[in-house]
């Protein structure tokens, strides 16, 4: 009898010692992770560190940290890092749709000792990643699922246990807030970088635009860009050719931000290089088009209206490369659109642009504008449009060019009072006195 009591005490003591060793090991693991986390700020580095510790201490072949992206309905879990402790080939890992759906619905740990036999997730086992067993726990933040920590293929018998599940759940609870903080920090840094890029892009754009209007006898000329929050590709310029001739242009380059600003700089250099040779509008367009085609990739192009004003002969030569048609206002006539030209610049390698010449009479007014003007929307999703634009000009045509621009921008603002400006608004007025 005494011998049996002694055996029971030994068994109980062994169980208590086992629990104690397990508790000490868990505390050691958690302290190890906590210490490492304290010196880590980057999201990728943090995820890699957590899964590295999990693979080591849980004695598994593979592990992954996956973050939930609720915007991606097809593949909601994006793998941050995947760690392998085997010589198996590293394949791209994407959580099976059924498994992802289960985790989103239940938000509880999932322990599967034999994936092949579990009919719920048989596609995971047959995905070619050599996964036999799985332990996955949610990363929860105030009850909200932000991701998962998953480990695969326990290397020791009897496979995954409830103790493993408890340890991984504790690690997940410890890691969730830290991972979320790192994610928010990463997003903040990305936003700061984007804002800095946008600031530089806007600075480049503004530096490319004319600082003042040209002074030409017999003409009143003014131009202005009203920038949106996001840097667009609107561009206008004046290029003096000689004492009585002026080249001017208004266009819109593809893209936003820094790519648009750099393309704009490229376009300005190209145009000024051609204008310096005092070539015709047709030749300037064709050469500029060819240079842009070869100097940029296939996604980069620009619309452009390019004109040359001879103030002695009051003659305008122009060519329009796919830009919104400028409006020519003459007394007693309906405004006419200047359409002659061709396709956008940089799209077709060799395009035969055309040009047209016309005479500007006293009181004639030429208005160039970007689509940010005519496409400005109101709360009823109605565009400002060409008709409203023409009426505004006709109402104030006797006023100076700068005042006409003020009235147009004021009318656009009045039209889209509650709708934020989505695109740059650019105007250029050439008025014969």
Buried (B, 14 or more C-beta within 10 A) or exposed (E): EEEEEEEEEEEEEEEEEEEEEEEEEBEEBBEBBEEBBEEBBEBEBBBBBBBBBBBBBBEBBBBBBBBBEEEEEEEBBBBBBBBBBEEEEEEEBBBBBEBBEBBBEEBEBBBBBEBBEBEEBBEBBEBEBBBBBBBBBBBBBEEEBBBBBBBBBBEEEEBBBEBBBBBBBBBBBBBBBBBBBBBEBBEEEEEEEEEEBBEBBBEBBEEBBBEEBBEBEEBBBBBBBBBBEBBBBBBBBBBEBEEBBBBBBBBBBBBBBBBBBBBBBBBBEBBEEBBEEEBBBBBBBBBBBBBBBEBBEEEBBBBBBBBBBBBEEBBBBBBBBBBBBBBBBBEEEEBEEBEBBBBBBBBBEEBEBEBBBBEBEEBBBBBBBBBBBBBBBBEEEEBBBBEBBBEBBEEBBEBBBBBBBBBBBEBBBEBBEEEEBBBBBBBBBBBBE
